[in-house]
Amino acid sequence: MTTLLQVERDAIAGAARRVMARCDELARVSATAGAIERVYLSPEHARVNRLAAEWMRELGMTTRQDAAGNQLGRLRVNPAPSGRSPGEPAARDEAPALLLGSHLDTVPDAGRYDGIVGVLMALEVVRMLRVPAPEGTGFRSPLPFALEVVAFSDEEGTRFGKALLGSSAVAGEWDDDWWALTDADGTTLREAFLEFGLDPGRVGEAARRPDELVGYLEAHIEQGPELDERGESLAVVSSIASARRFQLVVEGEARHAGGTPYDRRRDALLGASEAALAVERICRSEHHIIGTVGQLEAYPGAVNIVPGEAHLSLDLRGEFDGERDRVWQQIERDLDEIMGRRGLRWRAHEIHSAPAVFCAPLLQDAVSVGIRSTTPDTADDPAVIFSRAGHDGMAIGAVTDVGMLFLRNPDGISHHPDEAVSAGDVARGIQALAESVLQLAADRG
């Protein structure tokens, strides 16, 4: 396949270098010295939004921060209204938009590419596809739809324990019960909104209507090793894993460590530890089901006291909702047996649930065409991979079609400072994403 974009090698390589440099620049915006940490509604959130808005305006996009703190830029189909500069905030034109982007928030001690590279690649696609507007009024989209880049504000859920807050607001899925969520300092989500300068009463204004959107395309590093093991740069994402998250509490009896013989102990920590091993045993035997216990705390937490209570988390993911739920039921049965045998009680509080989201066939086809534009004509069809990690597309799928492009991540490590992607793969990804947009425009006539 020969395309216009294939001959722009120098421009694409320069775009990739710019993405890598900006990933480094954003990595310096952190709440933690010597590490990367940016959470929702923090000063760091505000700083990266300002940077993203500056980069959007450089491209001739109109910019706005929505009512949930997401940063957006829009490249219009029509030129900016007379008397208004291209970068000046303005009412959106009537054309529907293709939404491109990802998120800028992070987990604690994060890598610098998870989410971030997708926002920056989206900006480079706008740079490549924009055309001058008539009479020197800036730039516009040459496509039958507008282009919007979104930097979602809270994909990870690090601060308040609830993921996808920013994209849920855009999807019109905001739940008023979330206002009572608190962070580690006891600040409620409502209080954090006000401190950030947002009005909780207007969060509904972030919602988009289906008729406003053509679809959502996201480029993201693969948070696993499959592409690296295959020796391939890019993949089409078929679906995003369904997910359920629980906080589990195991109750026993706190007693003197020296004076209590084993046959009289009701050790909550041992019960929780056996529960964690049961999660691993059950999930290892299941295809495409991943269970993780990422937190485990014992109370009262003294060296000379048998733990009377233990708290543990459970993150359960699967390609299909039914399989995921069936595995949870098996875990429940095993925990009943473990706790009954040890004289313990347990309970679970579900804190997050999201169904599997399947990428739209039309967008999958467009991404596939985009990837093929970066490979020889004789190459095999692009890899198609199911995403075990969650993404903002899980929320956005409620309001529009979703498509995703994966980039190779050496060794598959993510949510860690060693997370990586190469400039060469970013260059191929930018070309593939731009070609995907052009293919979607062709499909829409």
N, C-alpha and C positions, 0 to 999 in steps of 0.2 A: 504494500500500500504506500503510495506517495502522496504527501500532503504538504500544504503550505508551511505548516509548523516544522516539518522535518528539516527544512533548509535553514532554519533560524537557530543553528547550533550555538553560535556565540551568545545570542540573546538568552537562550534557555540556560546555558552554563552560567551566565551572569546572574540570572534570576535565582538559580540554585545557590550561588555564593551569597547573594543577598539574604536568602532565607536562613542559611546557616549562621551568618553574622547576626541577624536579628534574633535568632534563637539564643545566641550568646548574650545579646543585649537584654533580652527579657529575663534571662536567668539571673541577672544581677539585681532584679527587682524582687526582693525576698524579705520575709519577716525574720529569717534566721541567718545569722552570719555563717558563711562557709557552707551553706546548703540552700536548696531552693524550696520555698514554701510560700504559696499565695492562696489565701482562702477568701471565701465569699464576703463581700461588703467590708473589706479591710482597706487600709491605706494603699496596700500593694495592688489590690484590685483596681482602685481608682487610678493608680499610676499606669498600669498596663492598658487600661481603657483609653487613657489620654494618648499614649504612644500609638495604639492601634488606630485611633481616630486621626492622628496626625498623618499616619501612613496612608489611610484611606483618602484623606483630602488631597494628598500629593498626587493621587491618581485621578482627581477630578470627581470623586464621589461625594455625595451629600452624606452627612453623618448625623447620628443621633444615639444617645444612650436611652434604652427603653425603660419602661416602668419597673422592670425587674433587675436592672443593672447590666443587661447585655449590651454590648457595643455593636452597632450596625453601620454599614456604609452601603450606599446605593448608587449604581451606575445606571442612569436613566436611559430609556429608549429614546425619549425626546430630549432636546437641549434644555438646559436650565431656563426658567422664565426670565424674560428681559428684566434687567436691573438687578439680578441676583447672581452673585458669583458662583461658580460650579461647586466650590467647597462649602458654601454657606448652607446651614440647615434650611430645609424647605419641606413643604408638604409633599408626600409621595405622589408621583404621577399615577395614572390609572392602570398602566400595564402590569400584568402579573410578573413576578420575579422568580428566577432560579436562585435558591439560597445555597451559598457555598460557605464552608467554614468548619469550625470545631470550637474548642474551649481554651481558655487561658489560665484557669485555676489549676492548682496542683494538689497532690498529696504531700504530707511531710517528707522531707529529704528526697525530693523528686528528681527525676531526670528532666532534661530540658526540651524534649521533643513530643511527649505525650500530649496530644491536643494542639500544642503550639504550632507544630510544623504544618498542620492542616489549615490553620488560619492564615499563616504566612504564604503558603502555596496558593491559597484562594486569591490573595491579593496579587500574586504574580500572574495568575490566569487573567484577572481583570486587566492588568498592565498589557498583556499580550493581545487581548481581544478588543480593547477599547478602540474607538475611532474618533477623529476630531468631529465636534459638532459644528453645524453650519455657522458661518459668520463669526468664527473665533469664540464661541461661547463655551469652550471647554471640551469635554469628551462625552460620548454617549455609547450605549451598547449598540452594536450593529446587528443584533439578533432580534428575533420576534418577541423577546421578553427582556425585562430589566435583569441586571445582575446585582445581587446583594451578597455581601460578605458579613457573616455574623461571628463575633467572638463571644461564645456563651460564657456565663459568669460562674457557674457552679455545677459542673458535671460530676466532680468527684464526691461532693457531699462531706468534705473533710471537717468543716466547722460545725455544722448542725446535725450531722449524722444522716441526712436525707439527700440522696444524690439527685441530680438532674433538676435542680430547682429552677435554674435559668431557662432551660429548654422547656420545662413543663409550663412555665408562664407563657412562653411563645405559643405552645400548643393549646392554650386555653384550658389547661388541666390543673390549675392552682387549687389547692385544698386549704381552706381557712383554718383547719386544725394545725397546719404547719406554723402558724404565727406563735404558738406556744413552745416550739422547739427552742432549746437552749444550747449555748456553746459551753466550753469547759469553764468559763468564768461566770456562768449563770446569766449571760446576756440573752434575751429572747430574740427570735428572728424579727419580731415586730420592732423591738428597740434598735436592732442593728440596721434595719431599713431606715429608720428615722435618723440615726447617727450618720448614715451614708448620704443622706439628703434625698432619700426616696420617700414617697407617700404610700403607706400600705393600702390606703383606700383606692389607689389608682393602679394597683398591680394588674388588674384585668385589662388595662390598656396595652399591655405587652402582647396580648393574644393576637394571632393572625388568623384570617379566614382562609378556607381552602381555595377560594377563587382568587386570592391574592398571590398564590404561590404556584409555580410550575412543578417544583419538587425540591429536594434537598440532596446535595452531593457533598460528601466529606472524604477528604484524604486523611489517613491516619497510619502511624506505624503499627505494624502487627505486634501485638503484645504476647507473642509466642514465637516458637522457633520454626514453624513449618516452611515459610519462604526461604529462610536461611538454609534449612536442610535440603531443600529442593534446588538450591543454587539459582533462584529466580528473584527478580527485583520487585515485581508488582503482582497483585492479585485482585480479582473481583471478589467482593464480599457477598455471600449469598444470604446471610441472615445474622442477626445479633442475638446472642443468647438470652433466654429467659432467665430471670434472677429472682431469688427470694433471700432475704436476710433476716436473721433472728438474733435476739439477745436471749440466752439461756441462763437460768438461775438454778443452781443445785443447792439444796438445803440439807445440812446434816446437824452436827452438834459440836460446838467448840468445847474442848476439854484440855486438861493438863497433858502436855506432851510426854512427860516422864511418868506420870502416875496412871495413865490409861492404857491397859493392855489392848492388844490388837483385836481381840474378840469383842471388845466393848466400844470400839471406835466406829463413829459414823463420819468418816473423813470426806468432806465435800470436794476437796481438791482431787483426791484419788478418783472419785466418781466422775468428775469433770474430765480428768485426764483419760479415763477409759472411754468416755463419750467421744472425745476427740479422736481416739484411735478407731472407734467404731465408724465415725464419719469417713475416715480414710479407707477402712476396709470395705465399706459398702460402696463408696464411690469408685474405688479402683476396679471393682468388678462390673461397673456399668459403662456402657459406651456413650461418650459425649456428655457425661455428668461429672461436674467438678464440685467438690465440697471443701471448704477451707475454714479452719478455726484460726482466726487471726488475733484474737484477744483471749486472755485467760488470767483472771485475778482471783486471789484467795483472801478471805476475811476471817478473823480480824487481821491477819497478816503478820502475826508475831512469830518469831523463830521457835518459841516454846509452847505454842498452842496448836492443837489439832484444828485444821480449818473447819469452821462451822458453816461456811457458805462460800460458794464459788460462782463467778460470773464468766461466761464464755460467749463468744460470737460464733455465728455460723453463716457463711456465704455459700449459697447453693445455686449453681448455674447449669443450664442444660440447653440443648438445641431445640427441644420441644417441651412445651409446658407440661403435657401429660406425663412424660418420663420424669421430669424434675419433681413433680408432685408425688409420683409413685415412690421415688427414692426418699423423699421427706417422710412419707408414711412408714417406710422401712426403718428409717432412723428413729422415728418416734417409738416404734415397737422395741427396737434394741435398747433405747434409753430407758424405757419402762422396765425391761429385764435387768439392766445394769443397776439402776437405782433401787429396784425392789430387792435384789440380791444383797446390796450394800446397806440397806436400811435408810435410804435417802429419798428425798422428794425432789421433783424437778418441774419446772414450768418454762414455757417459751413465749416470748413476745415478738411478733413479727413487726419489723420496722421498715421493710421495703419489699415491694412486690412489683415485678414488671414482666409482662408477657414477652415471648419471643417476637421479634420484628423481622419480617422477611423483606428483603430488598425487592423493589418493584422490577419485574422482568424487563421493562423498557429501559430502566436506568442500569440494570446489570448489563444489558446488551450494549448500551452506550459506553460504559466503562470498559467492557471487553474490546470494543472498537478502539477506544483510546489507548489501551495497553498494546494492542497489535500494531499501532502506529509507531511504537518504539522498538519493535523487534523485526528481524528479517521476515520476508514473505514466507519463508519455508519453516518458520518457527511453529511449534505446537500452540494450540489454543492456550490462553492465559489460565493460570491456576484459579480455581474457585474455592474459597475458604469460608467456613462458618466462623464468626467471631465469638470467642468465648468471653471476651471482655465487653463491658457495657459501654455505650456511647450515647451522645445526645440524640442520635437518630431514633433511639428507643422511644423518646418522648415526641419528637417531631413527626414520627410515623402516625400519630393520631390526627394530624391535620393535613399531611401531604405525603406523596411518595418519597421514598428514601433510597439512595444508592451510596455505596462506599467503595473506596479504593484503598487497598493496603500497600504499604511500603515495607520492604525487608528491614528487619531489626536484628542485627548480628547477635546470635545466641538467644534471641527472644526475650532478653531481660527488660523489664519495664517497672515503673514505680520504684526506681532505684537510680542513683547517680550514674551508673554505668550504661544506662539506656543509650542507644546509638542509632544513627542512620547515616549513610554516606551521601556526600554532595552529588555523586553520580546517580544514585537512586532517586534523590530529590529532583534532579534535572529530568530524569525519565518520568517521574511522577507528575511534574508540572506539565510536561508535554501531554501525558496521557489524560490528565484532568482537563486541559484545554480542549483536546480532541474530543473528549467525552461531551463537553458542553456543546461543541460544534455539531456533533452527531445528534444530540438531543434537539438542537435547533432545526437540523435537517428533518428529523422525524416529525417535528411539529409544523413543517412546511414554511 
